[in-house]
Structures are given as C-alpha cells and as structure tokens.
Amino acid sequence: MKDWKEFLEEAKKHIPENIECEIKMISSINSLTRFANSHIHQNVEEEVGEIYLTIHKNAKTISLNSNITSIDSPKSFIEKALTEVDSSPDDEGWAGIPEKELSYNGYQEFESKNPEQRADKVKEFIEAGKDLNAAGYCSTSVDNYFVWNTNGLESSDSTTSAFIDGIFRTDTSSGSSHRGASSLEDIESGEVGLEAFELSKNSQNPEDIDPGKYEVVLGPEAVSTILVFLAVYGFNAKSKIEGTSPIQLNTQQFDEKITLVDDPYRDKALGFKIDASGAPKKTLEVVKNGVSKSLFHTRRTAKELKEDNTFHELFGWGDSFGGIGTNLYLDSGNSTKKEMISEVKKGIYINEFWYCRVLDPITQVVTGLNRNGSFLIENGEIIKPVGRLRFTQSFIASLGVGNVKSVGTDSRFADSEFGEGILNVPMLHLNEFNFTGGVSG
C-alpha cells in the first residue's frame, strides 16, 4: 500500500488535465515450496509490484507497464507515454474509464505464509503415499490490486490463495491430486495425498483399450478443463465479435443439469471482486439450467455489441483480450462418485485431461489426452486401469442436452489448462465422449 500511495501521489503531479488516464498496480507476494523424490528441494518467495499506465489523448491510446523498481520516476514514466501516444493509431474502440461512483475499497493487510507452514502440508501429503515416490508443490499468495483514474475513481482489493498439487508414481503408473483454498489452513493435504496415492497404486500396469465413444465419469480437473475452454473461447464477448464463439444467448445449448455462475462475492472465493478497470464485478448467471444467459464483457466489447459491461477485464492482459470469468462455480448435483460409477454400463473414469488444443472454435472441438489415473468401468464396477487415449470431442456437445447423466455432490477448486483457482466444480457423469486413438493419434 505504501509503494502505491507514494507512486500515485507523485504521478498525479505530472498528468495533464486534457487527457484520460488510468494507473494500476498489482502487488503480490508469491511463495512456493517444491518437493521431488518425496523430499522438499526448493523454497522460493517473490514479491512483485507491476505498474500499468494507460493514457487516452486526442482519440489515441497507449498502455505501458513495468515493474515498479524498474521505473526511474513516475514523471519519466508518464512523460514517455505522453510522447509515444501521439504516434499511436486512432483508437475507435475506446470506451472510456469508469466513473468515480464505481470506486471499491477492498484492500486488506494479509501476511504471507512461512515455509514451515507449507512444509507441514507437504509432509502430510507425502506420508499419505507410504513408500511411493512423491513430487509436487505447495504455494501461497497474497495479491493486492489498486486502480486510480482521472474521473476520480480509486479502487482496491486483496485476495489470498493456497494450493497443493502432487503426484505419486510407480514404475508403471502415476496418480495426481490437487486442492485450492483461500487459506492454507483450509487444505486437508493428507486427504489430497491419499487420493493421489490410491490413483497411482490402483492404476499400475494399465492396458490399452480400443478407441470409440464411451460413457465417462470425470474428476474435477477434467470438468474444469472443459469449462475453462468454454469460458475463454466461448463466453468471452471478444470471441463473439470475432465470429468464433458458439454461444447463442437464451438458447438451450447445455443439459438442464448445467448451471454456471461467476460469483466473486461468494464466501472464500479466490478471485478479485473488481476487474482491471477498478469497477466492481457483477455476479453473473452464465448458464442457467442449460440456457446460455450471458457473455463476459469488458468496456470495449460492451460498447461494440451495445450491451451492458459485466466488468470482466483481465488483470495484466489489457482490455483488448476480452472478458474472462475468474470466479466460476458449477452448481453441484446429488450423485456421489460411487453412485456415478455404479450407473456406468461401459465407460471410463478419467482423473484429468492434459495437452488440450482447440481444433475448431466454432464447434468447440478439442483434442487432448487423459492422464494420472484412468480406469475402465463395466456394469457399474471398475475393471482395470487403462492407458493413454486421445480424445477429439466438442466440449459444448459434451455438456449438451441429454448428455449429462448426473452431477456430483461435492465441489472444489480445481486445476485446469488455464490455471488453478478459476473454477469450483463437482464431478460429472457424461453419456458419451469420443476417443479417437492412442497417444500417437
């Protein structure tokens, strides 16, 4: 807070009256404990303070960013922007800066966790795996965000987060597990370790099976990957503008069991309550009982589509990337993992996906692989572990009408291809998922 106040007070002295200006700072303390071969081998902590400056003058816009320690002075930083903005192209999509009335004060002073606290969590994880080889990390973060603009807006917010992610390996298998929370104390790392251990132990000597269409029971990480791809490439209003989004609002595109909400105000949510412009985010119904209800907007996309801004501009990405939900919750259902498996005639349990790539954004066809714990299910019983399979599947169709057989009772923060802590999800049982080959094709 002190660095921000000092920088801002000096910067204000050098901003001309005839421009629109926005100054932002992300201040974070990121702490990490890594372990491999069932031993901690690294403790690191990084404190960062990134300054973002946007100036709009004579219909032209420029944005600069730098680490606060690399800036000679606020005066020189602003003068550099004022000099360079004149050579920028006209910015026809400029949508202005938020008004003073949208100011939000959420700053809190949080202390970062020490290495001993993270080491205790790592120890609990490793001990749950008995004699198997463990690797992974435990991380904690304190993040603060500050925004000021020439309309008089002054906003701030603070968040904390903690994650543990680990894997156990045998000669022929691996099993992974992940948990996230707003506080390290809320993570039961022994439970996480036990889940990873059992997946690894039970998936030894996997067998290859034929590709084809199978029922699937998806763990939270696999569910999170499906939803984060839909969020980034589908519900992002920038994708709608570019003609690459499959989302049709007020249309039954998903099964009625699917309700997705972006809610930064939920208890122990991990994301900021303000977006990159400093305005408070809106709690957003994204999908309601299978009906697509809203896109994620920024100032620019809301102006271009003549819709309300939902305030989902990303920190550090600029308002040209489009809006992304970062506090996404998929409503839970009434089926346990055991009940889901018992309902499968012939299918696959999948712990997580990886190396996923979009083949067609319009249909949301994605290809990727399974890993770290997959099992063949027949007549409600797990039969054997299975090897690596490649899927080629429309993610939007995977959650389509009639394809969601059941939704899990328990939800948690899950990892995904776009990062951890974005989604809080349960397990899903899907009627059909398309596997097209082994690892090579």
Secondary structure, DSSP 8 states (H G I E B T S, - for coil): -HHHHHHHHHHHTT--TTSEEEEEEEEEEEEEEEEETTEEEEEEEEEEEEEEEEEEETTEEEEEEEEGGG-S-HHHHHHHHHHHHTTS-B-TT------GGG--EE--------HHHHHHHHHHHHHHTTTSEEEEEEEEEEEEEEEEETTS-EEEEEEEEEEEEEEEE-SS-EEEEEEEESSGGG--HHHHHHHHHHHHHHTSS-B----EEEEEEE-HHHHHHHHHHHHHHTSBHHHHHHT-----TTSB-S-TT--EEE-TTSTT--S-SB-TTS-B---EEEEETTEE---B--HHHHHHHT------B-TTT-TTS-B--SSEEE---SB-HHHHHHT-SEEEEEEEEEEEEEEETTTTEEEEEEEEEEEEEETTEEEEEB---EEEEEHHHHTSTTTEEEEBS--EEE--TT-SSSEEE--EEEEEEEEEESTT-
